[in-house]
Amino acid sequence: MPRILYAALAALALAVMHAHPAIAQTKAEWEEIKRMNWSDASSVPLKLANAVVRLPGFLALVDMTEVHRYRTIIDGKAPLNLDAVAVHPDTLSEFVFDWENSGHVSMGDWDDVDADAFMKQIQAGDAEANKRRVAAGIPTLTTTGWRLKPTLNRDLHTVFWTINATNGNGKHSVNAIALKLGRTGYQRIVWITGPEEYESRNDLLTTINNHAFNPGSRFTDYVEGDRTAAYGVAGLVAGTLGVKLLKSAGIVAVLTVLLKKGGWLILLPIFGCLSWL
């Protein structure tokens, strides 16, 4: 393990065990994280998405077993189809990459996105998501509103947004999410960080620009006859947020799998400990 990450994780474990022992269930779990195969993230292969992302200065986990185990220790549950996790050893901000083989997603229904209606549904669902967190012995998270409403970049075939959240101890966090569309599905990119870092450097946009599907898997590689998703990008945004797309009631059944995932907010490893560090 790189020495700098070992030191960072050691400080992280100490901070969490003192400030929020529920996050790190045992000292053995933090020792397990330190033993994982962390590598330089200057070129991270995303095997499920058939893509690559470049994150200079970060360190990454790409082994699927380790990636799922790491996120489960941190947040009590790992997203399905995880591709990689990258952590910055200085700030301990984190990127989570997962892939959904949904079929080609159209951008034609973008006008159906209603950010205000989505936010009301998200906040109404916080209580249910927090039951899972309490059961897992980790802090609750409450959505406090949009920092950036869903935005579609048609040139990059990417939709992204940012939501503010507060944990049970009143500490603030930022979840910035991008959905980058490919030929056969989409890559979900989640950046978990604190408000101060978010304001000082927008690593999400940098990561979107440094993420590339391999030739043959790009959005523009789509050809007639390829499998298409049963929902468009508006339905995808709704499903990712765990809400209903009110303007297209017929799509609710299609999004059942996405909606069952629930509790989209995920924890920063040092969530609530930034001021202590």
Secondary structure, 3 states (H helix, E strand, C coil): CCHHHHHHHHHHHHHHHHHCCCCCCCHHHHHHHHHCCCEECCCEEECCCCEEECCCCCEEECCHHHHHHHHHHHHCCCCCCEEEEEECCCCCCEEEEEEECCCECCCCCHHHCCHHHHHHHHHHCHHHHHHHHHHHCCCCEEEEEEEEEEEEECCCCEEEEEEEEEECCCCEEEEEEEEEEECCCEEEEEEEECHHHHHHCCHHHHHHHCEEECCCCEHHHCCCCCCECCCCHHHHHHHHHCCCCCCCHHHCCCCHHHHHHCCCCCCCCCCCCCCCC
